[in-house]
Amino acid sequence: MSGAVAPPRVLTVAGSDSGGGAGIQADLKTMLALGVHGMSVLTAVTAQNSVGVQGAWELPVEAVRAQYRSVVDDIGVQAVKTGMLASAEQVEAVAELLADVGVPVVVDPVGISKHGDSLLAESALDSVRTRLLPVATVATPNLDEVAQLTGVRVESEEQLRPAARAVLAYGPRWVLVKGGHLAGAADAVDLLTDGVEEHWLRAPRYDNRHTHGTGCTLASALAARLAYGDSVPEAARAAKAYVTGAIEAGFPLGAGVGPVHHGWRLR
């Protein structure tokens, strides 16, 4: 009989990226790279590649619930990460499932793809605000998602504070506002706050256009570190370091934007 002990278990609830750079595929690669056992609840299938999203097909809510119960009731989880949820019905079902999960929940409120394609129905935005964000241990919106959810537009580092406050008003315990899209910034700066503590996370900004999957990767790395028992600030710093290395090592695929390199530490 083997004496091996199972690693921490992390569940991702998200859509599939057929190009392998984002979504479920990025989540599971990140989890493997960070030494946790990744499991998945698939919410949608997308046809996408390096130049855009060519199609998306939402799974029925009952399929989402069944996958979740199958994993959680038998295997158990130490952290959960949510990504693409395509409809209000999916958002509300997942929020209901997570309300009593009893482990850290990282909500990546995916609304728009790297290529500008919408991945969230307009009708689902209110459900994200009122049902999903309140169950989040950490929410990880980028600047486009902050604007989509709150109407607050960020054009400078100083404006990250009001953006974070606007997201916190919907109920997550912490918010990590990602400032990677700030034009002209010398560093890639994110703000992590619970409304009392502030942690400014800075990293070099690499001149590499191949950054597909950064948001999924950061949120999954954060969930992985929370599954190990890190505090939220510790987990955020570790996740920032991991995704920064993955961005630096991002590589070209196809005719458009290539992915970050999830296995950069293993090379």
Order of alpha helices (4+ residues) and beta strands (2+ residues): beta-alpha-beta-beta-alpha-beta-alpha-beta-beta-alpha-alpha-beta-beta-beta-alpha-alpha
